Amino acid sequence: MTLWTNDIFQVLVNHQVRQVAYVPDAGHTHLINRCGQYGEMVSVPLTTEEEGIALLAGAWLGGDRGVLLMQSSGVGNCLNMFSLTRTCRMPLLMLVTMRGEWGEFNPWQVPMGQNTEKLLKAADILTFHVDESNRLGETTEAAARMVFEGPAAAAVLISQRILGTKTFME
Amino acid sequence: MDLDRSNHYSLRRREVVKMLLDQRDSGMLIVAGLGAPTWDVTAAGDEPLNFPLWGAMGGAVSLGLGLAIAQPTRRILVITGDGEMLMGLGSLATVSIQSPSNLAIFVLDNERYGETGMQATHTAGNVDLAAVARATGFSECHNIADKKRLRSLLPQIQNGEGPLFFNVKVRAEILPLVLPPKDGAFLKDRFRVALFGSDPVR
């Protein structure tokens, strides 16, 4: 687990990402902690994910690069706010930990998990679904390049196969 | 809900925004919330360092926060409406956690959804936005209902240590539209060129 989060963290450092916005997820814990301890980044915990879309638009207006970390359920919360990203052609990098797709114990996660990629595509956002942990670093690098050299909006979807299925016992 | 109350408020939104922006420091960055606040800010003068929103309802404060973190030496003034603010109440809690000293939020509260037919918002009831901001941890929250109070608070809005929250009760009125450019990519590039020079992508 820590290996791939280190790979992603290094990509964020290399791309000079400064504002790290997130709604916590178990799968993002290590990355959130790494970013929080790194002096060149500002961590911004959100009350809901669409705040992050607007926050990172403001960050870019002011010259900061950012990333939004969230769970797949949060993508649904962002949909109208993606209009800001698209209309203004803002760069937007999102790292999404998937729920509701692989051995999910909670059926309430399934509707959003099964539609996350579809909804992102409907919003004209580039998607990169990854289900092997050793591909996460290079995929995040590819996405970050397209985002910051574009600008483009992109989401790396981190499969539940990598994260492991959650149970009530955990 | 009191549908009549805001018909009688003394402060007029265009005049309030003009007072606010006549004092504008050249380094100040303005975010205007969608609808009437965007028209009010534009009526006071369309400037490259304005970011007038035509959508993104509920996002004005969050956008201002990202800007405030990125540009800590400049005053960021978010001018928005009560309906827009109500859609993003959680963003006040998010601002409070970051506590940016350079961010001021200024709500033009006419207790109506102006763009959709002047229907009542929750502030036409008992909802007090300044009290909400105070409860999320803002140390400076003010309700403003008359010109004297507004004038006395102007220096604080311009230069006071943030995060600051001002809720200004303004008359419910339908005014001529004064529209800024509509193309978001243009507004973004114009803003960044004004801040960083000729290469807007860096």
Interface residues (C-beta under 8 A of the other chain):
Chain A: R18 Q19 V42 V44 P45 L46 T47 T48 E50 E51 G52 I53 A54 L55 L56 A57 G58 A59 W60 L61 G62 G63 D64 G66 N80 M81 S83 L84 T87 C88 R89 M90 P151
Chain B: L29 V31 F51 L53 W54 G55 A56 M57 G58 G59 A60 S62 L63 G64 L65 G66 L67 A68 I69 A70 Q71 G88 G90 S91 A93 T94 I97 Q98 D183 G184 A185 L187 K188 F191 R192 L195 F196 V201 R202
